Amino acid sequence: MRFEEKASGYHAHAAPQRRFAEALAAFAPFAPGDRVTELGAGTGFLTRALLAQGAVVDASDASPAMVAVGREAAPSATWSVQDAFGELFPCHNLATSGMLQWAPDPAAVLRRWRAAVHPGGRLLLGVPCEPGFRELRALAGEGPLHWRDEAQWLRLLRRGGWDVRGSAVLEHREAYPSALDFLRTLHESGVTGEPRLSVGEMRSLLREYARRFPSPFGGGVVATWAWLMVDAH
Ligand SMILES: C[S@@+](CC[C@H](N)C(=O)[O-])C[C@H]1O[C@@H](n2cnc3c(N)ncnc32)[C@H](O)[C@@H]1O
């Protein structure tokens, strides 16, 4: 992932992430005045949705460049640079979207988060899950992420000491003008790492993608996005 490098482009190239953050906030809303610590806040998509509910938001991200963009986009939150996978200060509630999937040991992170949240507080969690990007993964392999389904994520949450009160998977298919446009969008939003394919391999991937996954909505290709939303206490 290259979020630090791509922070200025993330906001413009992350429409599915923005729509998901808004859906996540609506899935288990906070009450006006609730204090929420947001981790991996990026450029502030979820931050803005939480602020619109009247929550008081402390937003943070490991990337200083993301924090700089987020501070402009959601100035009524307080912003700081913080590694969400390390120790956290005690807090009332946690919220995070699109970040926990990058943790090498999510169960350990979830345990630390549970220890940091006051009794009675909660975690609003959004993560990509199966069958997200199934088309790309069928052609290019699994990449840097370990993809989990809903049951696997819920098991990790329970192992981390969380009581899951509600969960749902949001799955949608996005159309792109071409496979190259789809990959560019991922690249420009910082989601991809160093290119692993040669030019020839990339050409053949793009050809196969267009052949096997044409858009049913017209020209171009489709990509499946899938997200898990969890309300845990
Ligand atoms: C896909 S973006 C999601 C951003 C935002 N939550 C959203 O929904 O648009 C992932 C974010 O997680 C941040 N991130 C990754 N690892 C992190 C860590 N260990 N601690 C804090 N932030 C991290 C990245 O810098 C990036 O801003």
PDBQT file of the ligand as one rigid body, heavy atoms in Angstrom, charges set to zero:
ROOT
HETATM    1  C1  LIG A 301      -8.134   2.443   2.422  1.00  0.00    +0.000 C 
HETATM    2  S1  LIG A 301      -7.638   3.802   3.403  1.00  0.00    +0.000 S 
HETATM    3  C2  LIG A 301      -9.154   4.124   4.276  1.00  0.00    +0.000 C 
HETATM    4  C3  LIG A 301      -9.225   5.540   4.736  1.00  0.00    +0.000 C 
HETATM    5  C4  LIG A 301     -10.573   5.949   5.326  1.00  0.00    +0.000 C 
HETATM    6  N1  LIG A 301     -10.848   5.246   6.565  1.00  0.00    +0.000 N 
HETATM    7  C5  LIG A 301     -11.679   5.724   4.320  1.00  0.00    +0.000 C 
HETATM    8  O1  LIG A 301     -12.591   4.951   4.617  1.00  0.00    +0.000 OA
HETATM    9  O2  LIG A 301     -11.639   6.346   3.258  1.00  0.00    +0.000 OA
HETATM   10  C6  LIG A 301      -6.630   3.034   4.669  1.00  0.00    +0.000 C 
HETATM   11  C7  LIG A 301      -6.032   4.061   5.630  1.00  0.00    +0.000 C 
HETATM   12  O3  LIG A 301      -5.455   3.348   6.719  1.00  0.00    +0.000 OA
HETATM   13  C8  LIG A 301      -4.247   3.995   7.069  1.00  0.00    +0.000 C 
HETATM   14  N2  LIG A 301      -3.419   3.021   7.800  1.00  0.00    +0.000 N 
HETATM   15  C9  LIG A 301      -2.858   1.880   7.352  1.00  0.00    +0.000 A 
HETATM   16  N3  LIG A 301      -2.193   1.254   8.351  1.00  0.00    +0.000 NA
HETATM   17  C10 LIG A 301      -2.370   2.030   9.463  1.00  0.00    +0.000 A 
HETATM   18  C11 LIG A 301      -1.950   1.922  10.821  1.00  0.00    +0.000 A 
HETATM   19  N4  LIG A 301      -1.184   0.922  11.242  1.00  0.00    +0.000 N 
HETATM   20  N5  LIG A 301      -2.343   2.894  11.693  1.00  0.00    +0.000 NA
HETATM   21  C12 LIG A 301      -3.098   3.938  11.281  1.00  0.00    +0.000 A 
HETATM   22  N6  LIG A 301      -3.511   4.098  10.000  1.00  0.00    +0.000 NA
HETATM   23  C13 LIG A 301      -3.154   3.162   9.107  1.00  0.00    +0.000 A 
HETATM   24  C14 LIG A 301      -3.646   4.438   5.741  1.00  0.00    +0.000 C 
HETATM   25  O4  LIG A 301      -2.690   5.457   5.889  1.00  0.00    +0.000 OA
HETATM   26  C15 LIG A 301      -4.910   4.898   5.008  1.00  0.00    +0.000 C 
HETATM   27  O5  LIG A 301      -5.171   6.256   5.238  1.00  0.00    +0.000 OA
ENDROOT
TORSDOF 0
